[in-house]
């Protein structure tokens, strides 16, 4: 029976998402217990930074949640919206940028606006769900290449070039600066090198790289030295900025086109002023307080060092995102996760099949600038203990594991 049918087992309260309570911080409450959490995308610790909290409070007091009323092109344009766009564009090395209300919806609308049925898309197989959903709406052809496989990307570009010649369309390559599940960087430098052989534009989703990667924190393209070769640069405010909203940046003519063709922005209320003022303060801190990013990377390096010394694999991660790769069933993953939370006070995301292949478990850690070296030591010690339990088969026979039919 489909989701619109009646299912008595889905009564109120039957399913419940995890609830973290208390101030946003490395240590919060889960089911009434203190837990050390590694699942908040608060990379630079801005969520509760005193200057940010004050800016948010002042913005709410000054503007409320309603101002401005109306879409940008009707009655929702303000000097502060324009100021934030100008500062974002300058920070990421682009001519212009355009504010978006949400990251997920925003990049879907960007992709929808810049493509028509004649255009061909080439994209990385591990692109985020928002990109995949956008491509489902694309009426033209799309070719996927295995994750970071540049040789195969070139083959797909060859196919795309032949088809585009027939349709009269263009080619858009889509990848990510930092892949949020595996923590490895997209091979931006290698992809833009292919521009010497093929005619295409590249769109980079750098949600996890903005604020964390590059000398100034301007992103993964800065990290790889290819800022001037990325045609469209996208990021959300939901990660390093610890807020709501997003932006797309690129050449002035392309951004102008998007301003008047992105349906999700044309027909939606403008980003509220309190969020705009808050974003301006967050961007100021990104630019003027490099110690935030330095603290983040101090924790990243300490965490990786401790994990590797205890025999853990973190895959090919070369960003703050830290995946801990284990082998086990879905049931064992559930039991291990519960043990970590209930008995060791460690809260982190657990990734299982079908997101990753059967037999694999990924414990996904998000270090932040406000974690401490003591937090790292506690976590590594707990991980070593559950790793031994997993190897001994304890989790295989737990009630939770058996409830998953394994």
N, C-alpha and C positions, 0 to 999 in steps of 0.2 A: 504494500500500500504506500502511496506517495505521501509527502509531507503534509498535504492538505487533508488527508484522511484522518480518521479518529484513531488514536493510539492511547490506550489507557495508561500504558507504562510511562508516558511522558506527562504525568500529572505534575502539578506545581511542586517545585522543590525536588523532583526526582533527580534532575541533573543540575549541577552547580559548578560554575567556574571558580577557580581559586580566588580567594579574597585576601589581599594584603592590606593591612590597616596601619594607621599612624602616619606620622610625617614621612615624606619621601626621603629615604636615607638607606645606607647599606643595611641597617638593622631595623626591621619592622615587625609587625605582629601577623602571625598566620594561625588561625584557629586558637587564638588566645596565647600562643607561645611566641617567644622571641625567635626570629630567624635572621640569619645572615643572607641577604638576598643578592643574587647575581643575575637578575632578570629584568632590570630596569634600564631603558635606553637613555640614561641620564649621564652620558659620557663625561661631560665636563663638570658635573655636579651643580648645574645652574638651577635645577628645580627649586632648591631652597637657599640659593645664594641670597644674602641679605639685600644686595642692590637690586636683584631681580624681583624679590618679593615686594620691595618698596615700589618699584616701577609698576608692577602689576596692580598693587593696591591703589597707587595714585591714579593710574589710568582708569581703574574701575570707578573711583570716586569722582573723577573729572568727567568721564564720558558715559558711565553706565555700560550696559551690554548691548544697547540698541544702535548707538551711533557708529557709522552713518546708516541711514535707512535707504535701501535701494541698491541696485547693481552698480558697478563701477561706471559704466558708460551712460547711466541715467542720472543718478543722484548720489552715488556712493564714492565719488572721487574726492580725495583730500590731499593737502600738502604733505601730510605725514606718510600716506601711502606712496606718493611719488618719491619722498625722501628715502624711505626704506628700499624701494626698488633701485634707486640710484646707488645707494651704499652697498647693496648686495651685488649689483653688477660690477662695481669697482673692486669689491673684495675678491670676486672669483675671476676677474680679468676679462669681462665681457662688455660689449657696448651698452646693452640694455637688459633689464630683467622685468618679469611680470609676476606680481603676487598671485598666489592661488590659495583658495580657502582650505583645501585639504591635500595631503600628499597622494593618497591612493586615487581619489577621484581626479586630482589634478593631472597626474601623468597620463591617466586614461584619456582625459580630454585633450591633452597636448597631442598624443599619438593620433587620436581620432581627427583632430583638426588639420594636421599637416599631411595626412595621407589621403589619396583617393584611390579608386579601383585600379588605376593604371600603375600605381607605385608598387614596388617590391620591397619587402622587409627581410633582412637577415639578422638573426638574433641568437644570443647565447641560451642554451637549453636550461640554465639555472636562473634566468631572469625572474624577478619577483612576480608574485601572483597578479599585481596591478598591471604589469606589462602584458602578461599572458591574457588577462581579461580584455585589455585594450585591443590586442591582436585578434581576438575572437570576433570583434566588431569590424575588423578590416575586410573590405570586400575584394581586395586584390590578393596576390600570391605572397606567401611568406615561406622562408627557408630557415631552418634551425641548424645550428652547429653545436656539437658536443662541447661541454663547458670548457672554455679557455683553449679550445683546440684551433689554433690559428691556421694550421694546414687545411683543416676542414672548412674553416671560415672562408678561406680563399676559394675553395671549390664551390661553396655556396654563392660567393660573389660572382664567380664565372657564370653560374646558372642564372643568377639575378640579372647580370649584364645582358645576356642573350634575350631574356624575357623583356626587360625594360626597353631594349631596342625595338622589340615588336609592338609593345604597348604605347611607347612614347612617354613612359613615366620615369620617375627617378628611383633611386635606391637609398633606403635608410637602414643603417646598422644600429642595433640597440644592444647595449651591454650595461654592466654596472661597474661603478668604481670599486666598491667593496661588496662582496656577496655576503648577505646578512646571515646565512646559515653556516657556511663553511669558513668565513672569515678571510678568504683569499681575495686579492685584488684582481679586477678584470685586467686583461692584457691590453690596456689602452695604447701603449706605445707601439706594440706590434700591429694592432689593428689600424692605427692611423698611418703606419708605414705602408699599408696596402693601398693608400690613396695614390701612391705613385703608379699603380697598375690599374686601378679601378676608379670610376667616378661615383662617389657616394658621399652622403652626409652621415655623421654619427651622433647619436643621442646617448648620453651617459646619465644613468640614475645613480647619484652619489649620496644617497640618504645616510649611509653609515660612514662615508668618507669626509663629508663636509664638517669642518670643525675639528676633525681628529687626524687627518692626513695632510702631508705637505708641510713645508717649513713654516708657513704662516697659518696653517689650518684651513687653507682655501680649498682643499680637496685632493682627491686621488690623482687628478690630472696634473696638479701642481707637484705632487709627490713624484710622478713619472716624467715630469718635464714636457708635457704636451698640452698645456692650457690653450695655447693659440691654435691648436688643431682640432679641438672639440667644438663641434658646431652648435650643439644644444646641451646645456648643463642643467640638470635638475637636482633639487634636494628638498627635503621636507624639514620643517621646524621641530618635528617630533622626536628627534634623536639628540644631537648636541645642543640644540636650542631649548629642549625640554618645554615645548609649547605646542601650539596648533597652527597649521598653515604650511605653505610651501612656496617655491618660486622656480621659474624657468628662466634661463639666461642664454643669450646668444647675440647674433648680429641684429642690429637695429631693425632692419627690414623684416626679418623673420618674427621678431617679438611684436612688431606692429601688426603683422598678419594675425598672430595668435590673439592679440588683444580684441580683435574684431571677429574672430572665428571660433573661439573656444566656447562652446555652448554651456559648459558647466559654470563659466564665469559671466557670460552675457545674461544668463537667466537665473542668476543666484545673487543673493545679498552680498555686499562687499564685506571683506574681512573686518570684524569689529575693531574699533579704534583702540580698545584696551589691549588687544592682541598685537596690534601694530606698534603701539608704544612699547609694549613688553619685548617685541622682537628687536626693536631698535636698541634697547638696553642690552639684550643678549648679544647682538652683533658687536656692539661696542666692547663688551667683555672678551669676546672671541679675538678681537683685534688687539686689545691693549693689555691683556693678561695672559701672556704665553705660558705662565706657570701652571695654568689650568690644564693645558694639553701636556705639559711636561709631567705633571703629577699623574695624569692618566697613563702615560707611557711607562712611568716608573712602576706602577701597579701591574700593567700588562707584562712587562719584562720579568718581574718577580714571580708572577703567577705562572708564566710559561716555564721559567727556570725550575720552579718547584715541581710542577707537573712532570716535566721531562726527567727530572732526577728520580722520580718515582715510577718511571717506565710508562707514562701515559703518552698517547699520541694526540697531537693537536692538528693533524692533517697538514695542509699547506697554508694555514692561516698566517698572514703577514699584515694584519690590521688589529685593532683592539678586540674584535669579535674572536672569542676563544672556544672552539669546539673540542670537547674531550671525547675521543672516539673509543667505543667499547664494542664487544661482541655479546649478543644475547637476544632473547626473544622479546616480543612485545610485553608478555606477562612479567618477565624478569625486569624489564625497564620500569614497569609500573611499581613493582615491589621495591626496587632499588630507589626510585624517586621518593616513595613514601617513607622509606627508611631514612633517607637523607633529611627529609623535612621533619619527621617526628622524633627521631632519635639523635640526629647530629645537628639539627637546627640550621640546615643549609637549604635554601630555596633557589633553584635554578630551573631553566627550561629543559625539558626532555623531548628529544626529537626521535620519532620511531616510524616504522612502516605505516602508511605508504609514502610518506615524505622522503624517506631514505630506504634503501633496499632491506629486505627481510634479513634478520640475523645481525643487524647493526643497530647500535644505540649511540646517540650523540647527546651529551650533556653540554648545553650551550651556555657559556658564561659571558656576561657583559661587564668587564671591569669599568670602573669609573674613577674620576679624580678624587672622589671623597672616600674611597676604600682605603684601608690601611694595610701595612705590611703584616700586622697581626691578623687581619681578616684573611689575608692570603695564606698564612701559615695554618690557621684553623681549617680552612677549606681544603688545602692539600692533604692534611692529616685525615680529614673525614673521607676524602676521595680514596685515599690509599686503603682505608678500612673497608669501604663498600666494594672496592675492586677485589679484595681478597674474598669477601663474601660471595661476590658474583662468580669468581673462579671455583669456589668450593661447592657451588650448586644450591646454596641456601635459598636464594630467591626463586629458584625453579619450582620449589615445592611449597612456596607460600600460598596462603589462601587467595591473595590478590592476584598472583600469577595464574593460579588455577581458574580464577573467575574469567580470565581471558581465553580459556579453552586450551591452555598450553601446559 
